[in-house]
Amino acid sequence: MNFYPFADIETISPRPMLFITGEKAHSREFSEEAYRLAGKAKELVIVPGAGHVDLYDRVNLIPFDKLTTFFRNNLK
């Protein structure tokens, strides 16, 4: 099955979307493209110095404060 995840990304709007990527992540361009295509209520966080897999388990790089704020503000 061929699936292109950005094909209907604008249909998620107006639900808030948070994109988090590493500054050095090879996948950063995908997050930036998804952010560009998304509707309103969106935020892009680029973690300085982080690569793609760094945000899996290097807890010192994961922006927990941003996640906490985003979910508190949007899951009321």
PyMOL commands that set and color helices and strands:
alter all, ss='L'
color gray80, all
select helices_A, chain A and resi 9-12+28-37+54-57+64-74
alter helices_A, ss='H'
color red, helices_A
select strands_A, chain A and resi 17-22+42-47
alter strands_A, ss='S'
color yellow, strands_A
deselect
rebuild
show_as cartoon
